[in-house]
Amino acid sequence: SIAKNGYQEGLEYAFFPLYPLAIRAVSTVTGDFQLSAILINLTASFFAMLTLYRLVSLELNRALAEKTIIYLLFFPTSFFLLVTYSESLFLFLAVTSSYFFKKENFLWAAVLAALASATRPIGVAIAMAFFIQVFIQGGFSRKNWVLIFAPLGLVFYSFYLYLHTQDPLFFMSAQQNWQRSLSFPWFSFWQTLNNIFQPGFITQYFYVF
């Protein structure tokens, strides 16, 4: 819907713009939004695996890199990489920006991190990780100063939200319409386990069975 018509309702601002924009761009060639999303996900997933293999090989060794790819592809939730969600695009941007950071190609690291921060809210964590690593290594310099632009995607989206809603962080309140909120990682895990054992949960959410 966002790819076709742009943001129409306030609750849609929960979804960051890069993935819908990519679908719209590809659809100008394919003429089909669903096909475009699938092509983006397949392509992003392929290059994410390729870059992740190189990154783990660089950090550790090829044997562990191969196991990493196998475990990721066979993990139960890996199907999200192929459905119409932004996970595959975000994974590609996160892994590839980290790879370029490791190779000290800071320009491409910053560009891809900025795109990641325009794909999902958690993308800003990549920029934060870069900043922490930079300060550990002695701070910003003429070589790595470009990394200050790593969160630029979030900055642009926040400015867009300010122009349309007068709230640069409106995406956070919009998340609540989708039952999403900021919490500790273990809270969601515990809540899921608790819900599974509630009467009627299986029949309500897995009615196909």
C-alpha positions in Angstrom: 0.0 0.0 0.0 2.8 2.5 0.9 4.7 1.5 -2.2 1.6 2.2 -4.4 0.1 5.2 -2.7 2.6 6.6 -0.3 1.7 7.2 3.4 -2.0 7.6 3.6 -2.7 7.0 7.3 -0.8 7.8 10.5 -0.4 4.2 11.5 1.6 3.6 8.3 4.4 5.9 9.5 5.5 2.9 11.6 7.1 1.5 8.5 10.3 3.2 7.3 10.4 4.4 3.7 13.4 2.7 2.0 11.7 -0.7 1.3 8.5 0.8 -0.1 10.5 3.2 -2.3 12.6 0.3 -3.6 9.5 -1.7 -4.4 8.1 1.3 -6.3 11.3 1.8 -8.2 11.5 -1.8 -9.3 7.8 -1.9 -10.2 8.5 0.7 -12.9 10.3 -2.1 -14.7 8.3 -5.2 -13.7 4.9 -3.5 -13.6 3.9 -5.6 -10.6 4.4 -4.5 -6.9 4.3 -8.0 -5.5 6.8 -9.4 -8.0 9.0 -6.4 -7.3 9.0 -7.1 -3.6 9.9 -10.8 -4.1 12.7 -9.9 -6.5 14.1 -7.4 -4.0 14.0 -9.9 -1.2 15.6 -12.7 -3.2 18.4 -10.4 -4.5 19.0 -8.8 -1.0 19.0 -12.2 0.7 21.6 -13.6 -1.9 24.0 -10.7 -1.4 23.5 -10.7 2.3 24.6 -14.3 2.5 27.5 -13.6 0.2 28.7 -10.7 2.3 28.1 -12.4 5.6 30.2 -15.3 4.4 33.0 -12.8 3.6 32.6 -11.0 6.9 32.8 -14.1 9.0 35.7 -15.5 7.0 37.5 -12.2 7.6 36.8 -12.2 11.3 37.1 -15.9 11.9 37.6 -18.6 9.2 35.8 -20.1 6.2 34.6 -23.2 8.0 32.7 -21.1 10.6 31.5 -18.8 7.8 29.9 -21.8 6.0 28.2 -22.9 9.2 26.9 -19.4 9.8 25.2 -19.3 6.4 23.7 -22.8 6.9 22.4 -22.0 10.4 20.9 -18.8 9.2 19.2 -20.2 6.2 17.7 -23.2 8.1 16.7 -21.2 11.2 12.9 -21.5 11.6 12.2 -17.7 11.1 14.4 -17.4 7.9 11.3 -17.5 5.8 10.9 -13.8 6.6 13.7 -13.2 4.2 11.5 -14.2 1.3 8.1 -12.8 2.2 7.1 -9.1 1.7 8.9 -7.7 4.7 12.0 -5.5 4.9 14.1 -8.1 6.8 16.1 -9.2 3.8 16.9 -5.7 2.6 17.8 -4.6 6.2 20.0 -7.7 6.7 21.9 -7.0 3.5 22.5 -3.3 4.4 23.5 -4.2 8.0 25.9 -6.9 7.0 27.4 -5.1 4.1 28.0 -1.8 6.0 29.7 -3.9 8.7 31.9 -5.5 6.1 33.0 -2.2 4.7 33.6 -0.8 8.1 35.8 -3.8 8.9 37.7 -3.2 5.6 38.0 0.5 6.6 36.0 1.6 3.6 34.2 4.2 5.7 32.4 6.0 2.9 30.5 2.9 1.8 30.0 1.9 5.4 28.4 5.2 6.1 26.2 5.1 3.0 24.9 1.6 3.7 24.4 2.3 7.4 22.4 5.4 6.4 20.2 3.3 4.1 19.7 0.8 6.9 18.5 3.5 9.2 15.9 4.4 6.6 14.8 0.8 6.4 14.0 -0.1 10.0 14.1 1.8 13.3 16.8 -0.5 14.7 19.0 0.6 11.8 20.3 3.4 13.9 22.0 0.8 16.1 24.4 0.2 13.3 25.5 3.8 13.4 25.8 3.6 17.2 28.0 0.5 16.9 30.2 2.4 14.5 30.5 5.4 16.8 31.4 3.2 19.8 34.1 1.4 17.7 35.5 4.7 16.5 35.8 6.1 20.0 37.4 2.9 21.2 40.0 3.3 18.4 40.8 6.9 19.3 37.9 9.0 17.9 37.0 10.6 14.6 39.7 11.5 12.2 40.2 12.7 8.7 40.0 9.1 7.6 36.7 8.1 9.3 34.8 11.4 9.8 32.3 10.4 7.1 30.8 8.0 9.5 29.0 10.8 11.2 26.5 10.5 8.3 25.6 6.9 9.2 22.3 7.7 10.9 21.3 10.1 8.0 18.4 7.9 6.9 16.7 8.2 10.2 17.4 12.0 10.3 15.7 12.5 6.9 12.7 10.4 7.8 12.3 12.2 11.1 12.4 15.5 9.2 9.7 14.2 6.9 7.6 13.2 9.8 8.1 16.6 11.4 6.8 18.3 8.2 3.7 16.1 8.1 2.9 15.4 11.8 4.9 18.0 13.7 6.5 15.1 15.6 9.9 13.9 14.3 9.5 10.7 16.3 6.0 9.9 15.3 7.0 6.5 14.0 7.4 5.5 17.7 3.8 6.2 18.6 2.7 4.7 15.3 4.4 1.5 16.3 1.8 1.1 19.1 -0.9 0.5 16.5 0.9 -2.6 15.5 1.4 -3.8 19.1 5.1 -2.8 19.1 6.8 -0.9 21.8 10.3 -0.4 23.1 11.2 -3.1 25.6 14.0 -5.3 26.8 14.7 -8.3 24.5 13.8 -10.9 27.1 10.4 -9.2 27.7 9.1 -10.1 24.2 10.4 -13.7 24.6 8.7 -14.1 27.9 5.4 -12.6 26.7 5.4 -15.0 23.7 5.9 -18.0 25.9 3.2 -16.8 28.2 0.8 -16.3 25.4 1.4 -19.7 23.9 0.0 -21.3 27.1 -3.1 -19.1 27.2 -6.3 -21.0 26.4 -7.3 -20.4 22.8 -4.0 -18.9 21.6 -3.3 -21.7 19.1 -6.8 -21.7 17.6 -6.9 -17.9 17.4 -3.5 -17.3 15.7 -3.0 -20.7 14.0 -6.5 -21.4 12.8 -5.2 -23.1 9.7 -4.4 -26.1 11.8 
